Amino acid sequence: MTYSPRNSFKFCILGGGQLGWMMVLEGLKFPLSFYVYGDREDPACKIANCFKEEYRKVIEECDVVTYEFEHVDDQPLELARDLNKLVPGINAVELKRARHLEKEFLRRESLPVPRFVTVRGGDEALRVLRDEFNGTGVIKRSKGGYDGKGQFFIRGDAEKYSFLREENDYFVVEELVNFDYEASIIAVRRGNEFRAYPPTFNYNEKGILVYNYGPFGNEEMVKIAEELTRKLNYTGVMGIEFFVKDGKVLINEFAPRVHNTGHYTLDGAEVSQFEQHVRALAGLELGSTSVLTFSGMVNILGIANPPMEILRIGTVYWYGKSEARKRRKMGHVNVLGGDLAEVKEKIENVMNILYPNGPDL
């Protein structure tokens, strides 16, 4: 499918998943044309100019190149960097592709993180867990980790994870934080201009976000987000996840892109995170990060045909993926309410409809 450009400004997205899809949908409010590096069946490729083989020509012609996911192909990413068109910059991608580099950067910049040790090799990771964390903690593979992948929560049963001894890559061994709750914030920066949406409460299960709602959290998260984006010399939208214990905030991780925990902004905010990212990169005036009402989001995970009775409760965003697999994000539902109690009740009702026996994760 080919779409005619709306004007001369060409916006390129590396990756054709749901984040790119929503970025295109929101960005088409403006006189921009969108090009997506992805496969024809990808969600974003259904609504934008899709390319892969001729990536060099397209990227050379585009005005700005961004990414909807860190683990995109190296060649177009590096070409965009070399042409000085990649936003956010390659430094943020490199930190996210290696968890130990991300953690070390945060600690080096005096940003609050859980106690951790970087090691080389699974055998050393298990030794450090035993000797320095008393056998209880989290061992995380440095590479390929997202949505809970490559993370092993160990509570005195390290013998079950002896298979890690055969691995020789970098690991992060981290304290197991007994947090009160998990939260996140969506921030945007361009130059010296910084804005942030209110924090949200997040419920994760087995490392994957199931639902979130807000506003919920404290202003310390906003201060940390401002400092982090400034130290990265960042441009665009960023998602930052936190652990909160007794009011103290620790960074779990950040994502240099639009983020799952910001999907509620499509209905609950004056300007969505996706439109905000497009504005920041296209040189348009940044939008408001004010929310219009209390709101929340439920992920539709591994379900091929969601019951449409959820339409009575919220707004459905269906990504149009060809195959439903366990834990795969197939869509999400946004809900609104006059207060948090109403939002939480709607989330519970959506959860009961989608997952009557609980999510299969």
C-alpha positions as CSV (number, residue, x, y, z in Angstrom):
1,M,0.0,0.0,0.0
2,T,1.4,3.4,-1.0
3,Y,0.4,6.7,0.5
4,S,1.1,10.1,-1.2
5,P,3.3,12.4,0.9
6,R,1.4,15.3,2.4
7,N,4.2,17.7,2.1
8,S,8.0,17.8,1.8
9,F,8.8,16.9,5.5
10,K,9.5,13.2,5.7
11,F,9.4,11.4,9.0
12,C,10.9,7.9,9.2
13,I,10.3,5.3,11.9
14,L,12.5,2.3,12.3
15,G,10.3,-0.6,13.4
16,G,6.7,-1.3,12.4
17,G,5.1,-2.4,15.6
18,Q,2.2,-0.9,17.5
19,L,4.2,2.0,18.9
20,G,5.0,3.0,15.4
21,W,1.4,2.5,14.3
22,M,0.1,4.8,17.0
23,M,2.9,7.3,16.2
24,V,1.8,7.4,12.6
25,L,-1.9,7.7,13.5
26,E,-1.3,10.6,15.8
27,G,1.3,12.2,13.5
28,L,-1.0,12.3,10.5
29,K,-2.8,15.1,12.2
30,F,0.0,17.3,10.8
31,P,1.1,17.9,7.2
32,L,3.8,15.2,7.4
33,S,4.5,12.1,5.4
34,F,5.5,8.9,7.2
35,Y,7.9,6.1,6.1
36,V,8.2,2.9,8.2
37,Y,11.1,0.5,8.1
38,G,9.3,-2.8,8.7
39,D,7.6,-5.8,7.2
40,R,4.4,-5.5,5.2
41,E,2.3,-7.3,7.8
42,D,3.5,-5.0,10.6
43,P,0.8,-2.7,12.1
44,A,2.5,0.6,11.2
45,C,3.1,-0.6,7.6
46,K,-0.6,-0.8,7.0
47,I,-1.0,3.0,7.3
48,A,2.3,4.4,6.0
49,N,4.8,4.0,3.3
50,C,6.7,0.8,4.1
51,F,10.2,0.0,3.0
52,K,13.1,-2.3,3.8
53,E,15.2,-3.3,0.8
54,E,15.7,0.3,-0.3
55,Y,16.4,1.7,3.2
56,R,19.5,3.7,2.2
57,K,17.6,5.7,-0.4
58,V,14.6,6.4,1.9
59,I,16.6,7.3,4.9
60,E,18.8,9.7,2.8
61,E,15.6,11.4,1.6
62,C,13.9,11.6,5.1
63,D,14.3,14.7,7.3
64,V,14.3,12.9,10.6
65,V,14.6,9.2,11.7
66,T,13.4,7.8,14.9
67,Y,12.7,4.3,16.3
68,E,9.8,2.7,18.1
69,F,12.0,-0.1,19.6
70,E,15.6,-0.4,20.6
71,H,16.3,-3.7,19.0
72,V,15.9,-2.6,15.3
73,D,18.3,-3.6,12.6
74,D,21.8,-2.1,12.9
75,Q,22.3,-0.9,9.3
76,P,19.5,1.6,9.0
77,L,20.1,2.8,12.6
78,E,23.7,3.4,11.9
79,L,23.1,5.1,8.6
80,A,20.6,7.5,10.2
81,R,23.2,8.2,12.9
82,D,25.9,8.8,10.3
83,L,23.6,11.2,8.4
84,N,22.9,13.1,11.7
85,K,19.2,12.3,11.4
86,L,18.7,9.9,14.2
87,V,16.6,11.2,17.1
88,P,16.8,10.3,20.0
89,G,20.5,9.9,19.6
90,I,22.4,6.6,19.3
91,N,23.8,6.9,22.9
92,A,20.3,6.2,24.3
93,V,20.0,3.1,22.1
94,E,23.4,1.8,23.1
95,L,22.5,2.1,26.8
96,K,19.2,0.2,26.3
97,R,20.8,-2.6,24.3
98,A,23.1,-3.5,27.1
99,R,21.4,-3.4,30.5
100,H,24.6,-3.3,32.4
101,L,25.6,-0.1,30.5
102,E,22.2,1.5,31.3
103,K,22.6,0.6,35.0
104,E,26.1,1.9,35.2
105,F,25.2,5.1,33.5
106,L,22.4,5.8,36.0
107,R,24.7,5.1,38.9
108,R,27.6,7.1,37.5
109,E,25.3,10.1,37.1
110,S,24.1,9.7,40.7
111,L,20.6,8.8,39.8
112,P,18.8,6.5,42.2
113,V,19.0,2.8,41.3
114,P,18.7,-0.4,43.3
115,R,22.1,-1.9,44.4
116,F,23.6,-4.0,41.6
117,V,26.8,-5.6,40.4
118,T,27.9,-6.1,36.8
119,V,29.6,-9.5,36.1
120,R,30.8,-11.5,33.1
121,G,29.4,-15.0,32.9
122,G,26.5,-16.9,34.5
123,D,28.8,-18.7,36.9
124,E,30.1,-15.4,38.3
125,A,26.5,-14.1,38.4
126,L,25.4,-17.0,40.6
127,R,28.5,-16.6,42.8
128,V,27.8,-12.9,43.4
129,L,24.2,-13.6,44.1
130,R,25.3,-16.1,46.8
131,D,28.1,-14.1,48.3
132,E,26.9,-10.5,48.0
133,F,23.1,-10.8,48.0
134,N,22.7,-13.8,50.4
135,G,21.2,-15.9,47.7
136,T,18.2,-13.6,47.0
137,G,18.0,-11.2,44.1
138,V,17.5,-10.8,40.4
139,I,19.9,-11.9,37.7
140,K,19.3,-10.1,34.4
141,R,20.9,-10.9,31.1
142,S,22.5,-7.7,29.8
143,K,21.3,-8.2,26.2
144,G,17.8,-8.8,24.8
145,G,15.9,-7.9,27.9
146,Y,12.4,-6.4,27.7
147,D,8.9,-7.4,28.9
148,G,10.5,-9.6,31.6
149,K,12.7,-11.5,29.2
150,G,16.1,-12.6,30.4
151,Q,15.3,-11.9,34.1
152,F,15.5,-14.5,36.8
153,F,14.0,-13.8,40.3
154,I,15.9,-16.0,42.7
155,R,14.8,-16.4,46.3
156,G,17.2,-18.9,47.9
157,D,16.7,-21.5,45.1
158,A,19.7,-20.7,42.9
159,E,20.3,-24.4,42.1
160,K,17.3,-24.2,39.7
161,Y,19.2,-21.7,37.6
162,S,22.4,-23.6,37.1
163,F,21.8,-23.5,33.4
164,L,23.1,-19.9,33.5
165,R,26.6,-21.2,34.3
166,E,27.0,-22.1,30.6
167,E,26.5,-18.5,29.5
168,N,29.5,-16.1,29.1
169,D,27.9,-12.7,28.4
170,Y,27.4,-9.8,30.8
171,F,24.8,-10.0,33.6
172,V,23.4,-7.6,36.1
173,V,23.0,-9.0,39.6
174,E,20.5,-6.8,41.5
175,E,18.9,-6.6,44.8
176,L,15.3,-7.8,45.0
177,V,13.5,-4.6,45.9
178,N,10.5,-5.1,48.2
179,F,8.7,-2.2,46.7
180,D,5.3,-0.8,47.8
181,Y,4.4,-0.3,44.2
182,E,5.7,0.3,40.7
183,A,5.2,3.5,38.8
184,S,6.3,5.3,35.7
185,I,6.4,8.7,34.0
186,I,6.3,9.8,30.4
187,A,8.6,12.8,29.8
188,V,9.5,14.9,26.7
189,R,12.5,17.1,26.1
190,R,13.7,19.3,23.3
191,G,16.7,21.4,24.0
192,N,16.2,23.2,27.3
193,E,12.4,22.6,27.2
194,F,11.2,19.8,29.4
195,R,7.7,18.6,30.2
196,A,6.3,15.5,31.9
197,Y,2.9,13.8,32.3
198,P,1.8,12.9,35.8
199,P,3.1,9.6,37.1
200,T,1.0,6.4,36.9
201,F,0.6,3.3,39.0
202,N,1.7,0.2,37.1
203,Y,0.7,-3.5,37.7
204,N,3.2,-5.9,36.1
205,E,3.0,-9.6,36.2
206,K,6.0,-11.8,35.2
207,G,7.8,-8.8,33.9
208,I,5.1,-7.5,31.5
209,L,2.7,-4.6,32.1
210,V,-0.9,-5.8,32.6
211,Y,-2.5,-2.4,33.4
212,N,-1.8,1.0,34.8
213,Y,-3.7,4.1,36.0
214,G,-3.2,7.6,37.2
215,P,-2.4,10.2,38.1
216,F,-0.6,8.3,40.9
217,G,2.8,8.9,42.3
218,N,5.0,11.7,43.5
219,E,6.8,14.7,42.1
220,E,10.2,13.2,42.8
221,M,9.7,11.2,39.6
222,V,9.4,14.4,37.6
223,K,12.6,15.7,39.0
224,I,14.5,12.5,38.2
225,A,13.1,12.5,34.6
226,E,14.2,16.0,34.1
227,E,17.7,15.2,35.3
228,L,18.0,12.0,33.3
229,T,16.8,13.6,30.0
230,R,19.1,16.5,30.5
231,K,22.2,14.3,31.2
232,L,21.5,12.3,28.0
233,N,21.0,15.5,26.0
234,Y,17.8,13.9,25.0
235,T,15.2,14.9,22.4
236,G,11.8,13.3,22.2
237,V,9.6,11.2,24.5
238,M,11.0,8.9,27.1
239,G,9.3,6.4,29.5
240,I,10.9,5.8,32.9
241,E,9.9,3.0,35.3
242,F,10.3,3.2,39.0
243,F,10.1,1.2,42.2
244,V,8.6,3.1,45.1
245,K,9.3,2.1,48.7
246,D,8.3,4.2,51.7
247,G,8.1,7.2,49.4
248,K,11.6,6.7,48.1
249,V,12.0,6.4,44.3
250,L,14.4,4.1,42.5
251,I,14.8,3.9,38.7
252,N,14.1,0.4,37.4
253,E,14.8,1.2,33.8
254,F,14.1,3.8,31.1
255,A,13.0,3.5,27.5
256,P,14.2,6.1,24.9
257,R,10.9,6.2,23.0
258,V,7.2,6.2,23.4
259,H,6.2,3.6,26.0
260,N,3.4,1.2,26.9
261,T,2.7,3.0,30.2
262,G,1.8,6.1,28.2
263,H,-1.0,4.6,26.1
264,Y,-3.6,6.2,28.4
265,T,-2.5,9.6,27.0
266,L,-4.4,8.8,23.8
267,D,-7.7,9.5,25.6
268,G,-6.8,10.9,29.0
269,A,-4.4,13.8,28.1
270,E,-4.6,17.0,26.0
271,V,-1.8,15.7,23.8
272,S,-0.8,12.1,23.5
273,Q,2.7,10.8,24.0
274,F,2.8,9.8,20.3
275,E,1.8,13.3,19.1
276,Q,4.3,14.8,21.5
277,H,7.2,12.7,20.1
278,V,6.3,13.7,16.6
279,R,6.1,17.4,17.6
280,A,9.5,17.2,19.4
281,L,11.2,15.7,16.4
282,A,9.5,17.6,13.6
283,G,10.3,21.0,15.2
284,L,6.7,21.7,16.1
285,E,5.7,23.4,19.3
286,L,5.6,20.9,22.2
287,G,2.1,20.2,23.5
288,S,0.6,20.3,26.9
289,T,1.3,17.3,29.2
290,S,-1.8,18.0,31.3
291,V,-4.3,15.2,31.7
292,L,-8.0,15.8,31.1
293,T,-9.3,13.3,33.6
294,F,-8.3,10.2,35.6
295,S,-7.6,7.4,33.2
296,G,-6.0,4.0,32.8
297,M,-5.1,1.2,30.3
298,V,-5.3,-2.6,30.2
299,N,-3.1,-4.5,27.8
300,I,-4.8,-7.2,25.6
301,L,-2.2,-10.0,25.9
302,G,-2.2,-13.2,23.8
303,I,-5.9,-12.9,22.8
304,A,-6.9,-13.3,19.1
305,N,-10.5,-12.1,19.4
306,P,-11.2,-9.9,22.4
307,P,-14.9,-9.9,23.6
308,M,-16.4,-6.7,22.2
309,E,-18.4,-6.1,25.4
310,I,-15.4,-4.3,26.6
311,L,-16.5,-1.4,24.4
312,R,-19.2,-0.7,27.0
313,I,-16.3,0.2,29.4
314,G,-13.5,1.8,27.4
315,T,-11.9,2.5,24.0
316,V,-10.2,-0.4,22.2
317,Y,-7.0,-0.1,20.2
318,W,-6.5,-3.2,18.1
319,Y,-3.1,-3.5,16.6
320,G,-4.0,-5.9,13.8
321,K,-1.2,-8.4,14.3
322,S,-1.5,-11.6,12.3
323,E,-1.0,-14.1,15.1
324,A,-1.8,-14.2,18.8
325,R,0.9,-15.7,21.0
326,K,1.2,-16.0,24.7
327,R,2.3,-12.7,26.3
328,R,2.1,-10.9,22.9
329,K,0.5,-7.4,23.0
330,M,-2.4,-7.6,20.6
331,G,-4.1,-4.3,21.6
332,H,-5.1,-2.3,24.6
333,V,-8.2,-0.8,26.3
334,N,-8.2,2.8,27.6
335,V,-10.7,3.8,30.4
336,L,-11.6,7.1,31.8
337,G,-13.2,8.1,35.1
338,G,-14.2,11.0,37.4
339,D,-11.8,9.7,40.1
340,L,-9.3,6.9,40.6
341,A,-11.9,4.7,42.2
342,E,-14.0,4.7,39.0
343,V,-11.0,4.1,36.8
344,K,-9.9,1.1,39.0
345,E,-13.4,-0.3,38.9
346,K,-13.5,-0.1,35.1
347,I,-10.0,-1.7,34.9
348,E,-11.3,-4.6,37.1
349,N,-14.3,-5.0,34.9
350,V,-12.1,-5.1,31.7
351,M,-9.8,-7.6,33.4
352,N,-12.7,-9.9,34.3
353,I,-13.9,-9.8,30.7
354,L,-10.6,-10.4,29.1
355,Y,-9.1,-12.7,31.6
356,P,-11.8,-14.5,33.6
357,N,-9.2,-17.0,34.9
358,G,-6.4,-14.4,35.1
359,P,-3.9,-13.5,32.4
360,D,-2.0,-16.5,31.0
361,L,1.5,-15.3,31.2
